[in-house]
């Protein structure tokens, strides 16, 4: 159970690589952002609350090594 504010990821292009979206929520008590905290800036997605998903981090590390 993550003790974080999660994100429902509604239409966010980063959602599948963000831990705030992919973590398994507590079924009884879980906090969520009221709205996904990302903004689109031309062709760039900016989210100050993005938390890289651990598995994605490991995959990227293997590619770089």
CHARMM-style PDB file with segment names, atoms N, HN, CA, C and O in Angstrom:
ATOM      1  N   UNK     1       0.842  -1.171   0.000  1.00  0.00      PROA
ATOM      2  CA  UNK     1       0.000   0.000   0.000  1.00  0.00      PROA
ATOM      3  C   UNK     1       0.889   1.236   0.000  1.00  0.00      PROA
ATOM      4  O   UNK     1       1.660   1.448   0.936  1.00  0.00      PROA
ATOM      5  N   UNK     2       0.786   2.048  -1.040  1.00  0.00      PROA
ATOM      6  HN  UNK     2       0.159   1.876  -1.800  1.00  0.00      PROA
ATOM      7  CA  UNK     2       1.608   3.254  -1.089  1.00  0.00      PROA
ATOM      8  C   UNK     2       1.036   4.360  -0.203  1.00  0.00      PROA
ATOM      9  O   UNK     2      -0.171   4.604  -0.210  1.00  0.00      PROA
ATOM     10  N   UNK     3       1.884   5.011   0.539  1.00  0.00      PROA
ATOM     11  HN  UNK     3       2.865   4.812   0.544  1.00  0.00      PROA
ATOM     12  CA  UNK     3       1.469   6.136   1.371  1.00  0.00      PROA
ATOM     13  C   UNK     3       1.842   7.418   0.636  1.00  0.00      PROA
ATOM     14  O   UNK     3       2.648   8.220   1.110  1.00  0.00      PROA
ATOM     15  N   UNK     4       1.231   7.588  -0.538  1.00  0.00      PROA
ATOM     16  HN  UNK     4       0.577   6.937  -0.923  1.00  0.00      PROA
ATOM     17  CA  UNK     4       1.505   8.734  -1.401  1.00  0.00      PROA
ATOM     18  C   UNK     4       0.193   9.264  -1.942  1.00  0.00      PROA
ATOM     19  O   UNK     4      -0.840   8.600  -1.849  1.00  0.00      PROA
ATOM     20  N   UNK     5       0.235  10.449  -2.502  1.00  0.00      PROA
ATOM     21  HN  UNK     5       1.074  10.988  -2.578  1.00  0.00      PROA
ATOM     22  CA  UNK     5      -0.915  10.952  -3.249  1.00  0.00      PROA
ATOM     23  C   UNK     5      -0.813  10.346  -4.637  1.00  0.00      PROA
ATOM     24  O   UNK     5       0.170  10.555  -5.348  1.00  0.00      PROA
ATOM     25  N   UNK     6      -1.834   9.596  -5.014  1.00  0.00      PROA
ATOM     26  HN  UNK     6      -2.632   9.427  -4.436  1.00  0.00      PROA
ATOM     27  CA  UNK     6      -1.823   8.940  -6.318  1.00  0.00      PROA
ATOM     28  C   UNK     6      -2.509   9.806  -7.357  1.00  0.00      PROA
ATOM     29  O   UNK     6      -3.120  10.824  -7.031  1.00  0.00      PROA
ATOM     30  N   UNK     7      -2.402   9.392  -8.604  1.00  0.00      PROA
ATOM     31  HN  UNK     7      -1.906   8.565  -8.868  1.00  0.00      PROA
ATOM     32  CA  UNK     7      -2.965  10.133  -9.726  1.00  0.00      PROA
ATOM     33  C   UNK     7      -3.823   9.178 -10.555  1.00  0.00      PROA
ATOM     34  O   UNK     7      -3.407   8.054 -10.834  1.00  0.00      PROA
ATOM     35  N   UNK     8      -5.013   9.620 -10.946  1.00  0.00      PROA
ATOM     36  HN  UNK     8      -5.352  10.533 -10.719  1.00  0.00      PROA
ATOM     37  CA  UNK     8      -5.847   8.745 -11.783  1.00  0.00      PROA
ATOM     38  C   UNK     8      -5.392   8.761 -13.238  1.00  0.00      PROA
ATOM     39  O   UNK     8      -5.877   7.971 -14.048  1.00  0.00      PROA
ATOM     40  N   UNK     9      -4.466   9.652 -13.575  1.00  0.00      PROA
ATOM     41  HN  UNK     9      -4.072  10.294 -12.917  1.00  0.00      PROA
ATOM     42  CA  UNK     9      -3.817   9.665 -14.879  1.00  0.00      PROA
ATOM     43  C   UNK     9      -4.697   9.999 -16.066  1.00  0.00      PROA
ATOM     44  O   UNK     9      -4.302   9.764 -17.208  1.00  0.00      PROA
ATOM     45  N   UNK    10      -5.864  10.534 -15.829  1.00  0.00      PROA
ATOM     46  HN  UNK    10      -6.185  10.725 -14.901  1.00  0.00      PROA
ATOM     47  CA  UNK    10      -6.812  10.796 -16.908  1.00  0.00      PROA
ATOM     48  C   UNK    10      -6.164  11.528 -18.081  1.00  0.00      PROA
ATOM     49  O   UNK    10      -5.837  12.711 -17.982  1.00  0.00      PROA
ATOM     50  N   UNK    11      -5.982  10.819 -19.181  1.00  0.00      PROA
ATOM     51  HN  UNK    11      -6.247   9.858 -19.262  1.00  0.00      PROA
ATOM     52  CA  UNK    11      -5.417  11.333 -20.435  1.00  0.00      PROA
ATOM     53  C   UNK    11      -3.964  11.810 -20.344  1.00  0.00      PROA
ATOM     54  O   UNK    11      -3.468  12.446 -21.275  1.00  0.00      PROA
ATOM     55  N   UNK    12      -3.285  11.516 -19.249  1.00  0.00      PROA
ATOM     56  HN  UNK    12      -3.688  11.000 -18.493  1.00  0.00      PROA
ATOM     57  CA  UNK    12      -1.877  11.933 -19.127  1.00  0.00      PROA
ATOM     58  C   UNK    12      -0.998  11.003 -19.953  1.00  0.00      PROA
ATOM     59  O   UNK    12      -1.074   9.786 -19.782  1.00  0.00      PROA
ATOM     60  N   UNK    13      -0.174  11.535 -20.837  1.00  0.00      PROA
ATOM     61  HN  UNK    13      -0.112  12.523 -20.975  1.00  0.00      PROA
ATOM     62  CA  UNK    13       0.703  10.706 -21.660  1.00  0.00      PROA
ATOM     63  C   UNK    13       1.791   9.986 -20.855  1.00  0.00      PROA
ATOM     64  O   UNK    13       2.370   9.015 -21.342  1.00  0.00      PROA
ATOM     65  N   UNK    14       2.075  10.443 -19.642  1.00  0.00      PROA
ATOM     66  HN  UNK    14       1.604  11.232 -19.246  1.00  0.00      PROA
ATOM     67  CA  UNK    14       3.122   9.843 -18.809  1.00  0.00      PROA
ATOM     68  C   UNK    14       2.595   8.766 -17.851  1.00  0.00      PROA
ATOM     69  O   UNK    14       3.386   8.136 -17.151  1.00  0.00      PROA
ATOM     70  N   UNK    15       1.297   8.548 -17.808  1.00  0.00      PROA
ATOM     71  HN  UNK    15       0.653   9.060 -18.377  1.00  0.00      PROA
ATOM     72  CA  UNK    15       0.688   7.731 -16.750  1.00  0.00      PROA
ATOM     73  C   UNK    15       1.231   6.310 -16.629  1.00  0.00      PROA
ATOM     74  O   UNK    15       1.350   5.808 -15.511  1.00  0.00      PROA
ATOM     75  N   UNK    16       1.559   5.655 -17.709  1.00  0.00      PROA
ATOM     76  HN  UNK    16       1.463   6.062 -18.617  1.00  0.00      PROA
ATOM     77  CA  UNK    16       1.999   4.260 -17.618  1.00  0.00      PROA
ATOM     78  C   UNK    16       3.452   4.119 -17.156  1.00  0.00      PROA
ATOM     79  O   UNK    16       3.905   3.011 -16.868  1.00  0.00      PROA
ATOM     80  N   UNK    17       4.174   5.222 -17.084  1.00  0.00      PROA
ATOM     81  HN  UNK    17       3.806   6.122 -17.317  1.00  0.00      PROA
ATOM     82  CA  UNK    17       5.541   5.162 -16.570  1.00  0.00      PROA
ATOM     83  C   UNK    17       5.675   5.915 -15.243  1.00  0.00      PROA
ATOM     84  O   UNK    17       6.787   6.143 -14.766  1.00  0.00      PROA
ATOM     85  N   UNK    18       4.537   6.299 -14.648  1.00  0.00      PROA
ATOM     86  HN  UNK    18       3.634   6.114 -15.036  1.00  0.00      PROA
ATOM     87  CA  UNK    18       4.541   7.053 -13.396  1.00  0.00      PROA
ATOM     88  C   UNK    18       4.020   6.189 -12.247  1.00  0.00      PROA
ATOM     89  O   UNK    18       2.940   5.604 -12.335  1.00  0.00      PROA
ATOM     90  N   UNK    19       4.799   6.119 -11.175  1.00  0.00      PROA
ATOM     91  HN  UNK    19       5.677   6.594 -11.104  1.00  0.00      PROA
ATOM     92  CA  UNK    19       4.423   5.315 -10.010  1.00  0.00      PROA
ATOM     93  C   UNK    19       3.127   5.809  -9.375  1.00  0.00      PROA
ATOM     94  O   UNK    19       2.383   5.010  -8.807  1.00  0.00      PROA
ATOM     95  N   UNK    20       2.845   7.093  -9.458  1.00  0.00      PROA
ATOM     96  HN  UNK    20       3.450   7.742  -9.919  1.00  0.00      PROA
ATOM     97  CA  UNK    20       1.607   7.617  -8.861  1.00  0.00      PROA
ATOM     98  C   UNK    20       0.368   7.057  -9.559  1.00  0.00      PROA
ATOM     99  O   UNK    20      -0.724   7.093  -8.992  1.00  0.00      PROA
ATOM    100  N   UNK    21       0.521   6.541 -10.780  1.00  0.00      PROA
ATOM    101  HN  UNK    21       1.409   6.513 -11.241  1.00  0.00      PROA
ATOM    102  CA  UNK    21      -0.574   5.916 -11.514  1.00  0.00      PROA
ATOM    103  C   UNK    21      -0.530   4.393 -11.410  1.00  0.00      PROA
ATOM    104  O   UNK    21      -1.576   3.756 -11.282  1.00  0.00      PROA
ATOM    105  N   UNK    22       0.662   3.801 -11.462  1.00  0.00      PROA
ATOM    106  HN  UNK    22       1.511   4.318 -11.566  1.00  0.00      PROA
ATOM    107  CA  UNK    22       0.781   2.342 -11.548  1.00  0.00      PROA
ATOM    108  C   UNK    22       0.773   1.627 -10.197  1.00  0.00      PROA
ATOM    109  O   UNK    22       0.558   0.416 -10.151  1.00  0.00      PROA
ATOM    110  N   UNK    23       1.002   2.351  -9.095  1.00  0.00      PROA
ATOM    111  HN  UNK    23       1.176   3.335  -9.133  1.00  0.00      PROA
ATOM    112  CA  UNK    23       0.995   1.722  -7.775  1.00  0.00      PROA
ATOM    113  C   UNK    23      -0.390   1.162  -7.457  1.00  0.00      PROA
ATOM    114  O   UNK    23      -1.400   1.677  -7.935  1.00  0.00      PROA
ATOM    115  N   UNK    24      -0.429   0.118  -6.658  1.00  0.00      PROA
ATOM    116  HN  UNK    24       0.392  -0.300  -6.269  1.00  0.00      PROA
ATOM    117  CA  UNK    24      -1.706  -0.475  -6.247  1.00  0.00      PROA
ATOM    118  C   UNK    24      -2.227   0.312  -5.051  1.00  0.00      PROA
ATOM    119  O   UNK    24      -1.576   0.360  -4.007  1.00  0.00      PROA
ATOM    120  N   UNK    25      -3.406   0.935  -5.198  1.00  0.00      PROA
ATOM    121  HN  UNK    25      -3.935   0.896  -6.046  1.00  0.00      PROA
ATOM    122  CA  UNK    25      -3.933   1.781  -4.118  1.00  0.00      PROA
ATOM    123  C   UNK    25      -4.486   0.960  -2.953  1.00  0.00      PROA
ATOM    124  O   UNK    25      -4.857  -0.203  -3.113  1.00  0.00      PROA
ATOM    125  N   UNK    26      -4.530   1.580  -1.797  1.00  0.00      PROA
ATOM    126  HN  UNK    26      -4.229   2.525  -1.667  1.00  0.00      PROA
ATOM    127  CA  UNK    26      -5.175   0.997  -0.631  1.00  0.00      PROA
ATOM    128  C   UNK    26      -6.678   1.032  -0.890  1.00  0.00      PROA
ATOM    129  O   UNK    26      -7.227   2.087  -1.207  1.00  0.00      PROA
ATOM    130  N   UNK    27      -7.337  -0.093  -0.760  1.00  0.00      PROA
ATOM    131  HN  UNK    27      -6.891  -0.951  -0.503  1.00  0.00      PROA
ATOM    132  CA  UNK    27      -8.771  -0.129  -1.085  1.00  0.00      PROA
ATOM    133  C   UNK    27      -9.639   0.622  -0.082  1.00  0.00      PROA
ATOM    134  O   UNK    27     -10.780   0.959  -0.396  1.00  0.00      PROA
ATOM    135  N   UNK    28      -9.126   0.891   1.112  1.00  0.00      PROA
ATOM    136  HN  UNK    28      -8.199   0.617   1.367  1.00  0.00      PROA
ATOM    137  CA  UNK    28      -9.927   1.545   2.139  1.00  0.00      PROA
ATOM    138  C   UNK    28      -9.626   3.035   2.291  1.00  0.00      PROA
ATOM    139  O   UNK    28     -10.510   3.823   2.626  1.00  0.00      PROA
ATOM    140  N   UNK    29      -8.385   3.410   2.045  1.00  0.00      PROA
ATOM    141  HN  UNK    29      -7.667   2.770   1.773  1.00  0.00      PROA
ATOM    142  CA  UNK    29      -8.016   4.804   2.275  1.00  0.00      PROA
ATOM    143  C   UNK    29      -6.835   5.173   1.383  1.00  0.00      PROA
ATOM    144  O   UNK    29      -5.711   4.725   1.612  1.00  0.00      PROA
ATOM    145  N   UNK    30      -7.092   5.984   0.375  1.00  0.00      PROA
ATOM    146  HN  UNK    30      -8.005   6.348   0.189  1.00  0.00      PROA
ATOM    147  CA  UNK    30      -6.037   6.395  -0.549  1.00  0.00      PROA
ATOM    148  C   UNK    30      -6.310   7.811  -1.011  1.00  0.00      PROA
ATOM    149  O   UNK    30      -7.438   8.136  -1.380  1.00  0.00      PROA
ATOM    150  N   UNK    31      -5.293   8.657  -0.995  1.00  0.00      PROA
ATOM    151  HN  UNK    31      -4.376   8.393  -0.695  1.00  0.00      PROA
ATOM    152  CA  UNK    31      -5.473  10.029  -1.472  1.00  0.00      PROA
ATOM    153  C   UNK    31      -5.084  10.118  -2.949  1.00  0.00      PROA
ATOM    154  O   UNK    31      -4.172   9.433  -3.414  1.00  0.00      PROA
ATOM    155  N   UNK    32      -5.799  10.978  -3.669  1.00  0.00      PROA
ATOM    156  HN  UNK    32      -6.539  11.534  -3.292  1.00  0.00      PROA
ATOM    157  CA  UNK    32      -5.580  11.214  -5.099  1.00  0.00      PROA
ATOM    158  C   UNK    32      -5.549  12.712  -5.364  1.00  0.00      PROA
ATOM    159  O   UNK    32      -6.177  13.492  -4.649  1.00  0.00      PROA
ATOM    160  N   UNK    33      -4.816  13.105  -6.393  1.00  0.00      PROA
ATOM    161  HN  UNK    33      -4.305  12.471  -6.974  1.00  0.00      PROA
ATOM    162  CA  UNK    33      -4.891  14.484  -6.865  1.00  0.00      PROA
ATOM    163  C   UNK    33      -6.316  14.735  -7.362  1.00  0.00      PROA
ATOM    164  O   UNK    33      -6.954  13.826  -7.892  1.00  0.00      PROA
ATOM    165  N   UNK    34      -6.807  15.937  -7.197  1.00  0.00      PROA
ATOM    166  HN  UNK    34      -6.289  16.675  -6.766  1.00  0.00      PROA
ATOM    167  CA  UNK    34      -8.141  16.275  -7.692  1.00  0.00      PROA
ATOM    168  C   UNK    34      -8.164  16.213  -9.223  1.00  0.00      PROA
ATOM    169  O   UNK    34      -9.148  15.771  -9.816  1.00  0.00      PROA
ATOM    170  N   UNK    35      -7.084  16.654  -9.854  1.00  0.00      PROA
ATOM    171  HN  UNK    35      -6.284  17.012  -9.373  1.00  0.00      PROA
ATOM    172  CA  UNK    35      -6.911  16.592 -11.306  1.00  0.00      PROA
ATOM    173  C   UNK    35      -5.476  16.164 -11.572  1.00  0.00      PROA
ATOM    174  O   UNK    35      -4.586  16.494 -10.788  1.00  0.00      PROA
ATOM    175  N   UNK    36      -5.228  15.443 -12.652  1.00  0.00      PROA
ATOM    176  HN  UNK    36      -5.951  15.175 -13.289  1.00  0.00      PROA
ATOM    177  CA  UNK    36      -3.841  15.090 -12.963  1.00  0.00      PROA
ATOM    178  C   UNK    36      -2.996  16.366 -13.047  1.00  0.00      PROA
ATOM    179  O   UNK    36      -3.398  17.327 -13.703  1.00  0.00      PROA
ATOM    180  N   UNK    37      -1.828  16.386 -12.387  1.00  0.00      PROA
ATOM    181  HN  UNK    37      -1.501  15.605 -11.854  1.00  0.00      PROA
ATOM    182  CA  UNK    37      -1.050  17.626 -12.267  1.00  0.00      PROA
ATOM    183  C   UNK    37      -0.101  17.933 -13.427  1.00  0.00      PROA
ATOM    184  O   UNK    37       0.893  18.633 -13.234  1.00  0.00      PROA
ATOM    185  N   UNK    38      -0.386  17.429 -14.615  1.00  0.00      PROA
ATOM    186  HN  UNK    38      -1.193  16.861 -14.773  1.00  0.00      PROA
ATOM    187  CA  UNK    38       0.503  17.700 -15.743  1.00  0.00      PROA
ATOM    188  C   UNK    38      -0.026  18.845 -16.589  1.00  0.00      PROA
ATOM    189  O   UNK    38      -1.212  19.172 -16.552  1.00  0.00      PROA
ATOM    190  N   UNK    39       0.875  19.446 -17.349  1.00  0.00      PROA
ATOM    191  HN  UNK    39       1.839  19.181 -17.378  1.00  0.00      PROA
ATOM    192  CA  UNK    39       0.490  20.471 -18.326  1.00  0.00      PROA
ATOM    193  C   UNK    39       1.185  20.149 -19.634  1.00  0.00      PROA
ATOM    194  O   UNK    39       2.285  19.598 -19.652  1.00  0.00      PROA
ATOM    195  N   UNK    40       0.538  20.494 -20.711  1.00  0.00      PROA
ATOM    196  HN  UNK    40      -0.356  20.942 -20.697  1.00  0.00      PROA
ATOM    197  CA  UNK    40       1.132  20.331 -22.046  1.00  0.00      PROA
ATOM    198  C   UNK    40       1.731  21.672 -22.444  1.00  0.00      PROA
ATOM    199  O   UNK    40       1.054  22.699 -22.406  1.00  0.00      PROA
ATOM    200  N   UNK    41       2.997  21.656 -22.824  1.00  0.00      PROA
ATOM    201  HN  UNK    41       3.547  20.822 -22.855  1.00  0.00      PROA
ATOM    202  CA  UNK    41       3.686  22.848 -23.270  1.00  0.00      PROA
ATOM    203  C   UNK    41       4.187  22.568 -24.683  1.00  0.00      PROA
ATOM    204  O   UNK    41       5.258  21.988 -24.861  1.00  0.00      PROA
ATOM    205  N   UNK    42       3.428  22.971 -25.666  1.00  0.00      PROA
ATOM    206  HN  UNK    42       2.557  23.442 -25.521  1.00  0.00      PROA
ATOM    207  CA  UNK    42       3.672  22.639 -27.070  1.00  0.00      PROA
ATOM    208  C   UNK    42       3.657  21.116 -27.210  1.00  0.00      PROA
ATOM    209  O   UNK    42       2.605  20.505 -27.024  1.00  0.00      PROA
ATOM    210  N   UNK    43       4.779  20.491 -27.527  1.00  0.00      PROA
ATOM    211  HN  UNK    43       5.634  20.988 -27.678  1.00  0.00      PROA
ATOM    212  CA  UNK    43       4.830  19.033 -27.679  1.00  0.00      PROA
ATOM    213  C   UNK    43       5.435  18.350 -26.458  1.00  0.00      PROA
ATOM    214  O   UNK    43       5.759  17.163 -26.509  1.00  0.00      PROA
ATOM    215  N   UNK    44       5.589  19.085 -25.368  1.00  0.00      PROA
ATOM    216  HN  UNK    44       5.326  20.049 -25.326  1.00  0.00      PROA
ATOM    217  CA  UNK    44       6.241  18.549 -24.174  1.00  0.00      PROA
ATOM    218  C   UNK    44       5.235  18.418 -23.029  1.00  0.00      PROA
ATOM    219  O   UNK    44       4.397  19.296 -22.823  1.00  0.00      PROA
ATOM    220  N   UNK    45       5.326  17.314 -22.288  1.00  0.00      PROA
ATOM    221  HN  UNK    45       6.006  16.600 -22.455  1.00  0.00      PROA
ATOM    222  CA  UNK    45       4.491  17.105 -21.109  1.00  0.00      PROA
ATOM    223  C   UNK    45       5.317  17.462 -19.890  1.00  0.00      PROA
ATOM    224  O   UNK    45       6.430  16.964 -19.720  1.00  0.00      PROA
ATOM    225  N   UNK    46       4.776  18.322 -19.039  1.00  0.00      PROA
ATOM    226  HN  UNK    46       3.871  18.726 -19.176  1.00  0.00      PROA
ATOM    227  CA  UNK    46       5.483  18.723 -17.818  1.00  0.00      PROA
ATOM    228  C   UNK    46       4.636  18.337 -16.618  1.00  0.00      PROA
ATOM    229  O   UNK    46       3.468  18.712 -16.516  1.00  0.00      PROA
ATOM    230  N   UNK    47       5.246  17.576 -15.704  1.00  0.00      PROA
ATOM    231  HN  UNK    47       6.195  17.271 -15.786  1.00  0.00      PROA
ATOM    232  CA  UNK    47       4.573  17.202 -14.464  1.00  0.00      PROA
ATOM    233  C   UNK    47       5.588  17.263 -13.332  1.00  0.00      PROA
ATOM    234  O   UNK    47       6.534  16.477 -13.287  1.00  0.00      PROA
ATOM    235  N   UNK    48       5.385  18.194 -12.431  1.00  0.00      PROA
ATOM    236  HN  UNK    48       4.616  18.833 -12.467  1.00  0.00      PROA
ATOM    237  CA  UNK    48       6.298  18.350 -11.296  1.00  0.00      PROA
ATOM    238  C   UNK    48       6.116  17.256 -10.256  1.00  0.00      PROA
ATOM    239  O   UNK    48       6.908  17.152  -9.319  1.00  0.00      PROA
ATOM    240  N   UNK    49       5.072  16.434 -10.415  1.00  0.00      PROA
ATOM    241  HN  UNK    49       4.429  16.519 -11.176  1.00  0.00      PROA
ATOM    242  CA  UNK    49       4.808  15.359  -9.458  1.00  0.00      PROA
ATOM    243  C   UNK    49       5.092  13.984 -10.054  1.00  0.00      PROA
ATOM    244  O   UNK    49       4.781  12.966  -9.435  1.00  0.00      PROA
ATOM    245  N   UNK    50       5.676  13.943 -11.246  1.00  0.00      PROA
ATOM    246  HN  UNK    50       5.929  14.769 -11.749  1.00  0.00      PROA
ATOM    247  CA  UNK    50       6.009  12.679 -11.898  1.00  0.00      PROA
ATOM    248  C   UNK    50       7.006  11.904 -11.039  1.00  0.00      PROA
ATOM    249  O   UNK    50       7.989  12.461 -10.549  1.00  0.00      PROA
ATOM    250  N   UNK    51       6.735  10.612 -10.865  1.00  0.00      PROA
ATOM    251  HN  UNK    51       5.937  10.160 -11.262  1.00  0.00      PROA
ATOM    252  CA  UNK    51       7.598   9.742 -10.069  1.00  0.00      PROA
ATOM    253  C   UNK    51       7.863   8.513 -10.928  1.00  0.00      PROA
ATOM    254  O   UNK    51       6.989   7.662 -11.090  1.00  0.00      PROA
ATOM    255  N   UNK    52       9.064   8.423 -11.475  1.00  0.00      PROA
ATOM    256  HN  UNK    52       9.774   9.115 -11.343  1.00  0.00      PROA
ATOM    257  CA  UNK    52       9.364   7.344 -12.413  1.00  0.00      PROA
ATOM    258  C   UNK    52       9.108   5.987 -11.790  1.00  0.00      PROA
ATOM    259  O   UNK    52       9.574   5.697 -10.689  1.00  0.00      PROA
ATOM    260  N   UNK    53       8.362   5.159 -12.507  1.00  0.00      PROA
ATOM    261  HN  UNK    53       7.983   5.395 -13.401  1.00  0.00      PROA
ATOM    262  CA  UNK    53       8.006   3.816 -12.048  1.00  0.00      PROA
ATOM    263  C   UNK    53       9.260   2.976 -11.939  1.00  0.00      PROA
ATOM    264  O   UNK    53      10.076   2.979 -12.861  1.00  0.00      PROA
ATOM    265  N   UNK    54       9.441   2.256 -10.840  1.00  0.00      PROA
ATOM    266  HN  UNK    54       8.778   2.255 -10.092  1.00  0.00      PROA
ATOM    267  CA  UNK    54      10.677   1.517 -10.564  1.00  0.00      PROA
ATOM    268  C   UNK    54      11.071   0.585 -11.707  1.00  0.00      PROA
ATOM    269  O   UNK    54      12.234   0.570 -12.108  1.00  0.00      PROA
ATOM    270  N   UNK    55      10.131  -0.190 -12.239  1.00  0.00      PROA
ATOM    271  HN  UNK    55       9.185  -0.178 -11.913  1.00  0.00      PROA
ATOM    272  CA  UNK    55      10.451  -1.120 -13.327  1.00  0.00      PROA
ATOM    273  C   UNK    55      10.964  -0.380 -14.555  1.00  0.00      PROA
ATOM    274  O   UNK    55      11.863  -0.870 -15.238  1.00  0.00      PROA
ATOM    275  N   UNK    56      10.416   0.773 -14.841  1.00  0.00      PROA
ATOM    276  HN  UNK    56       9.686   1.172 -14.286  1.00  0.00      PROA
ATOM    277  CA  UNK    56      10.874   1.568 -15.981  1.00  0.00      PROA
ATOM    278  C   UNK    56      12.297   2.052 -15.742  1.00  0.00      PROA
ATOM    279  O   UNK    56      13.108   2.083 -16.667  1.00  0.00      PROA
ATOM    280  N   UNK    57      12.605   2.434 -14.492  1.00  0.00      PROA
ATOM    281  HN  UNK    57      11.946   2.409 -13.741  1.00  0.00      PROA
ATOM    282  CA  UNK    57      13.942   2.879 -14.143  1.00  0.00      PROA
ATOM    283  C   UNK    57      14.948   1.761 -14.402  1.00  0.00      PROA
ATOM    284  O   UNK    57      16.006   1.988 -14.989  1.00  0.00      PROA
ATOM    285  N   UNK    58      14.604   0.552 -13.957  1.00  0.00      PROA
ATOM    286  HN  UNK    58      13.745   0.368 -13.481  1.00  0.00      PROA
ATOM    287  CA  UNK    58      15.480  -0.604 -14.142  1.00  0.00      PROA
ATOM    288  C   UNK    58      15.695  -0.912 -15.614  1.00  0.00      PROA
ATOM    289  O   UNK    58      16.810  -1.235 -16.024  1.00  0.00      PROA
ATOM    290  N   UNK    59      14.630  -0.814 -16.421  1.00  0.00      PROA
ATOM    291  HN  UNK    59      13.724  -0.552 -16.088  1.00  0.00      PROA
ATOM    292  CA  UNK    59      14.744  -1.065 -17.855  1.00  0.00      PROA
ATOM    293  C   UNK    59      15.680  -0.052 -18.495  1.00  0.00      PROA
ATOM    294  O   UNK    59      16.531  -0.414 -19.308  1.00  0.00      PROA
ATOM    295  N   UNK    60      15.526   1.215 -18.130  1.00  0.00      PROA
ATOM    296  HN  UNK    60      14.835   1.509 -17.470  1.00  0.00      PROA
ATOM    297  CA  UNK    60      16.381   2.262 -18.700  1.00  0.00      PROA
ATOM    298  C   UNK    60      17.836   2.054 -18.303  1.00  0.00      PROA
ATOM    299  O   UNK    60      18.735   2.278 -19.113  1.00  0.00      PROA
ATOM    300  N   UNK    61      18.078   1.628 -17.068  1.00  0.00      PROA
ATOM    301  HN  UNK    61      17.347   1.446 -16.410  1.00  0.00      PROA
ATOM    302  CA  UNK    61      19.435   1.403 -16.603  1.00  0.00      PROA
ATOM    303  C   UNK    61      20.103   0.289 -17.413  1.00  0.00      PROA
ATOM    304  O   UNK    61      21.269   0.401 -17.792  1.00  0.00      PROA
ATOM    305  N   UNK    62      19.348  -0.792 -17.673  1.00  0.00      PROA
ATOM    306  HN  UNK    62      18.401  -0.882 -17.364  1.00  0.00      PROA
ATOM    307  CA  UNK    62      19.893  -1.907 -18.446  1.00  0.00      PROA
ATOM    308  C   UNK    62      20.267  -1.469 -19.867  1.00  0.00      PROA
ATOM    309  O   UNK    62      21.273  -1.915 -20.419  1.00  0.00      PROA
ATOM    310  N   UNK    63      19.451  -0.598 -20.444  1.00  0.00      PROA
ATOM    311  HN  UNK    63      18.633  -0.235 -19.996  1.00  0.00      PROA
ATOM    312  CA  UNK    63      19.709  -0.114 -21.803  1.00  0.00      PROA
ATOM    313  C   UNK    63      20.979   0.727 -21.833  1.00  0.00      PROA
ATOM    314  O   UNK    63      21.766   0.645 -22.776  1.00  0.00      PROA
ATOM    315  N   UNK    64      21.175   1.542 -20.787  1.00  0.00      PROA
ATOM    316  HN  UNK    64      20.536   1.609 -20.021  1.00  0.00      PROA
ATOM    317  CA  UNK    64      22.337   2.443 -20.736  1.00  0.00      PROA
ATOM    318  C   UNK    64      23.630   1.704 -20.423  1.00  0.00      PROA
ATOM    319  O   UNK    64      24.702   2.146 -20.835  1.00  0.00      PROA
ATOM    320  N   UNK    65      23.552   0.581 -19.702  1.00  0.00      PROA
ATOM    321  HN  UNK    65      22.681   0.221 -19.368  1.00  0.00      PROA
ATOM    322  CA  UNK    65      24.764  -0.171 -19.325  1.00  0.00      PROA
ATOM    323  C   UNK    65      25.395  -0.908 -20.463  1.00  0.00      PROA
ATOM    324  OT1 UNK    65      26.414  -1.574 -20.278  1.00  0.00      PROA
TER     325      UNK     65
END
